[in-house]
C-alpha cells in the first residue's frame, strides 16, 4: 500500500464518519423537533381548554349580571315610588283626599257628590 492508497482510505473513512455523524445529528434534530412539537400540542390543548372554560363562565356571569341589573332597576323604581308616597303622606291635603275617597270622611259643611259608574 502506497501513500496514495493510505490517503484514499483515510479520506473514505473520514467521508463515512462525516456521513454517519450527519445521520446521527439529523436523527437528534428530528427527535428534538418531535419533542418540541409534542410539547406545543399539549400546551395549546391546555390553553384551548382553559379559554373555552373561561368563556362559558363569563357568559354565565354576564347573564346573571343582566338579571341583577334588571332587579336593581325595579327595586330603585319601587323605592322612588315609596319615597314619593311618603312625601305625599306628609301633606294634609293628600291625607284629606285619601280619607274622603277610601273612608267616606268629609269635613264639616262639605256636601259629598256621588257619581254612578256605568259599565259598558
C-alpha positions as CSV (number, residue, x, y, z in Angstrom):
1,X,0.0,0.0,0.0
2,X,1.4,3.3,-1.0
3,X,1.0,6.7,0.2
4,X,-1.8,7.4,-2.3
5,X,-3.8,4.4,-1.2
6,X,-3.4,5.3,2.5
7,X,-4.7,8.8,1.8
8,X,-7.6,7.5,-0.2
9,X,-8.5,5.1,2.6
10,X,-8.3,7.8,5.2
11,X,-10.5,10.1,3.0
12,X,-13.1,7.4,2.6
13,X,-13.1,6.7,6.3
14,X,-13.5,10.4,7.0
15,X,-16.3,10.7,4.5
16,X,-18.1,7.7,6.1
17,X,-17.7,9.2,9.6
18,X,-18.9,12.6,8.4
19,X,-21.9,11.0,6.7
20,X,-22.7,8.9,9.9
21,X,-22.4,11.9,12.1
22,X,-24.8,13.8,9.8
23,X,-27.2,11.0,10.1
24,X,-26.9,11.0,13.9
25,X,-27.2,14.7,14.0
26,X,-30.2,14.5,11.7
27,X,-31.9,11.9,14.0
28,X,-31.2,14.0,17.1
29,X,-32.6,17.1,15.4
30,X,-35.7,15.2,14.4
31,X,-36.1,13.9,18.0
32,X,-35.8,17.4,19.4
33,X,-38.3,18.7,16.9
34,X,-40.8,15.9,17.8
35,X,-40.4,16.7,21.5
36,X,-40.9,20.4,20.8
37,X,-44.0,19.7,18.7
38,X,-45.4,17.3,21.3
39,X,-44.9,20.0,24.0
40,X,-46.6,22.6,21.8
41,X,-49.6,20.3,21.1
42,X,-50.0,19.7,24.9
43,X,-49.6,23.4,25.7
44,X,-52.1,24.5,23.0
45,X,-54.6,21.9,24.1
46,X,-54.4,23.1,27.7
47,X,-54.7,26.7,26.5
48,X,-57.8,25.9,24.4
49,X,-59.5,24.1,27.2
50,X,-58.8,27.0,29.6
51,X,-60.1,29.5,27.1
52,X,-63.4,27.6,26.4
53,X,-63.9,27.0,30.1
54,X,-63.4,30.7,30.9
55,X,-65.7,31.8,28.1
56,X,-68.6,29.6,29.5
57,X,-68.0,31.1,32.9
58,X,-68.0,34.6,31.6
59,X,-71.3,34.0,29.7
60,X,-72.9,32.6,32.8
61,X,-71.8,35.6,34.9
62,X,-72.9,38.0,32.2
63,X,-76.4,36.5,32.2
64,X,-76.5,36.7,36.0
65,X,-75.3,40.3,35.9
66,X,-78.1,41.3,33.5
67,X,-80.7,39.7,35.7
68,X,-79.3,41.6,38.7
69,X,-79.3,44.9,36.8
70,X,-83.0,44.4,35.9
71,X,-83.8,43.5,39.5
72,X,-81.8,46.6,40.7
73,X,-83.7,48.9,38.4
74,X,-87.0,47.5,39.5
75,X,-86.0,48.0,43.2
76,X,-84.9,51.6,42.5
77,X,-88.2,52.4,40.8
78,X,-90.1,50.9,43.7
79,X,-88.0,52.9,46.2
80,X,-88.6,56.1,44.3
81,X,-92.4,55.4,44.3
82,X,-92.4,54.7,48.0
83,X,-90.4,57.9,48.8
84,X,-92.9,59.9,46.7
85,X,-95.8,58.3,48.7
86,X,-94.1,59.1,52.0
87,X,-93.7,62.8,50.9
88,X,-97.3,62.9,49.8
89,X,-98.5,61.4,53.1
90,X,-96.9,64.4,54.9
91,X,-99.2,66.7,53.0
92,X,-102.5,67.4,54.8
93,X,-104.5,67.8,51.6
94,X,-103.5,64.4,50.3
95,X,-104.5,62.8,53.6
96,X,-107.8,64.5,53.3
97,X,-108.3,63.2,49.8
98,X,-107.5,59.7,51.0
99,X,-110.0,60.0,53.9
100,X,-112.7,61.2,51.5
101,X,-112.0,58.5,48.9
102,X,-111.3,55.4,51.0
103,X,-113.3,56.0,54.2
104,X,-116.1,58.4,53.2
105,X,-115.0,61.0,55.7
106,X,-115.8,64.6,54.9
107,X,-115.1,68.0,56.5
108,X,-118.0,69.6,58.3
109,X,-120.1,71.6,55.8
110,X,-118.9,69.6,52.8
111,X,-121.5,68.0,50.6
112,X,-120.4,64.7,49.0
113,X,-121.2,64.2,45.4
114,X,-121.5,60.6,44.2
115,X,-121.5,59.6,40.6
116,X,-122.6,56.4,39.3
117,X,-120.3,54.5,37.1
118,X,-121.8,52.8,34.0
119,X,-120.2,49.6,32.8
120,X,-120.2,49.1,29.0
